[in-house]
Amino acid sequence: MNDRRTTCCIAGGGPAGIMLGYLLARNGVPVIVLEKHKDFFRDFRGDTVHPSTLQVMHELGLLDELLHVHHQRVTSVSGNFGGVPLEMANLKHVNTRCRFVALMPQWDFLNFLASKAKRYPQFELKMEHEAIDLIRQGPRISGVVMRTPEGIKEIQADLVVGCDGRHSSIRRAAGFQVQETGVPIDVLWFRLSRSSDDPAHQVLGNVNYGRALILIDRGDYYQAGLIIPKGSFQQIQQQGLEGFHALITKIVPFLGDRTGELSSWDQVKLLTVQINHLPSWHRPGLLCIGDAAHAMSPAFGVGINLAIQDAVATANILSPALNYREVDDALLARVQQRREFPTRLTQMLQVFVHKGLETIFRNLGPMRPPLPLRIAVRVPGFQHLVGRVVGIGVRPEHVQLPATRLRRAPRPDLATKLAALCAGFAVAASVALIGFRRS
């Protein structure tokens, strides 16, 4: 066992972990980030970088360089509902530097951010280092036990932050109790080639015949996501690849000439969708953020962006105290107080979307959008409001300068609550899939 010491040890090199490590190092806090894999390349990870995250990159002075990384830009989100195209959200009026969603592979985003963090001597990224347990001194967490290529080692830290995802080892080692929200869907991710003759597609995708197929344009191929009833993947497999090809073609006919590219079920990855949260995100010396504190559904593609917002709030609140190595439980509670409201609201809206998808699954015939949805998209300002909800969220975070005075996280004021209610109404209307009927 080789001991090391740092001020903050972050378990997990995803968006929350790398961003938090960058921000803490920028504020002069020694930090070590542990990532269990040898690189960031994992296919079918979320890759929607929303205006709220792009605004954070602007505030850090990194936006121009980031936008030189290959990406596609989405300024509006449309869906094809039973052959009827409808624009659901428009981002051209959001009050941010960038009025679009950048579709950028997550590994490219993480490599970019890690390269910038490494400019700070306080930042250290340890690849192939997996956090497997916690070190305790009485009731306080005082470090991490990790598995490395050289064997089991330890790091002593004034603060441990769990950013290791929805299957968090840190969360499990701490004995946190997770509250699950029932989710009726799973997603099958796969790739299909893209032709220059294909019609323009936006992220919302295609809904018909009791299924929803998301197509994310990656330039020369689509990252496709077929939304299915939870637990039905085995039944789909029993129908064979030919049946799977036929289902895809039925939903999106122009893909029929390339479904044969899927020659093995190994090319189809099952994403088991979860929505859950921790009633308490912290213990003395330990904090969980991102998916480790609240697993999100793929709905709205906000997972990366909420993780980034968590990291910004954590750095804003804790950096001054970490510089003096004086982080108490009250400060950790302040992080949860700041971030729990927007997180739980977003999960509530995702649950509503899932209820609509349950109705879709029961309508296996041709579909058409219901009258309320067709009316809603014609209401002036509807798409702009939905665009703000999706692109910015309820409570966006902003980067504070190093050594900014610590401030108490404000409670949601009346304006914020009204915005949340408007957001709920807008998203409810935009996902009025519940009213789908057979034509």
CORDAQUI-V283260 format. One record per run of one state. SS is the DSSP state (a for helix, b for strand, c for the rest). FROM is the first residue (numbers start at 0). LEN is the number of residues. Records with the same first field share a line. If there is no record, write none. Layout:
SS=FROM-LEN ; FROM-LEN
This chain:
c=0-2 ; 11-3 ; 26-4 ; 35-12 ; 49-1 ; 59-3 ; 66-5 ; 74-1 ; 81-2 ; 90-10 ; 103-2 ; 117-5 ; 127-2 ; 137-2 ; 148-2 ; 162-6 ; 174-3 ; 181-3 ; 193-11 ; 208-2 ; 217-3 ; 229-3 ; 238-1 ; 251-1 ; 255-3 ; 261-3 ; 267-1 ; 272-2 ; 278-3 ; 283-2 ; 288-1 ; 292-6 ; 301-1 ; 323-5 ; 362-4 ; 368-2 ; 376-5 ; 391-22 ; 430-1 ; 435-1 ; 438-1
b=2-9 ; 30-5 ; 47-2 ; 71-3 ; 75-6 ; 83-7 ; 100-3 ; 122-5 ; 129-8 ; 139-9 ; 150-12 ; 177-4 ; 184-9 ; 204-4 ; 210-7 ; 220-9 ; 268-4 ; 274-4 ; 281-2 ; 285-3 ; 366-2 ; 436-2
a=14-12 ; 50-9 ; 62-4 ; 105-12 ; 168-6 ; 232-6 ; 239-12 ; 252-3 ; 258-3 ; 264-3 ; 289-3 ; 298-3 ; 302-21 ; 328-34 ; 370-6 ; 381-10 ; 413-17 ; 431-4
